[in-house]
Amino acid sequence: MKRVHCSLALAIALAACAGKKPDSPRLEFTDVGFALHLPPAMQRAADSLAPGFKVVRTDKFRSDVPQLAAQDAGGMQALFATIADFDGDGTPDAIEEGTVPGDSALHVIAIMNGAKPRAMNVVRYPLYDADAVGLYLSLPKGIAKGTFQVVDYPDSSTVYRYNGTQFVGTKIGN
């Protein structure tokens, strides 16, 4: 009888673990701006795609960008990262904007969460001002679920939607 109870307890514990969702990424507001926290598996996926990747620091955005971004989205934003369920699997994914050692371009990468997180390049901007960044990431109001945009302030924006294998961009604005 004792063996049956132990087996039943083990079966219940295994069932609970089997349905466990992966840890979620999160954006946290700190005393120096926003910080992106990736679960270890998502960080490993990002590191395997872009070793040494560094997000754009808050102080590197042009001074007019944070105010415009807040107006468009209805509140303060991280500018260098955004979190949402882009692939529709029920787990939050992350999009980051930053640089890779040895490459002067600005990169936007996606880290898709799940049982086996994976990272992918979304877009690369070879020309940008590293000391006055005007490109920022956004989840503005009114944009379809599963999409984000890269705003190239003040010129244009590109809305990206995940199509099951990659992100496809549609330019809006000038």
Buried (B, 14 or more C-beta within 10 A) or exposed (E): EEEEEEEEEEEEEEEEEEEEEBBBBEBEEEEEBBBBBBBEBBBBBBEEBBEEBEBBEBEBBBEEBBEBBEEBBEEEBBBBBBBBBBBEBEBBBBBBBBBBEEEEEBBBBBBBBBEEBBBBEBBEBEEBEEEEBBBBBBBBEEBEEBBBBBBBBEEEBBBBBBEEEEBEBEEEEE
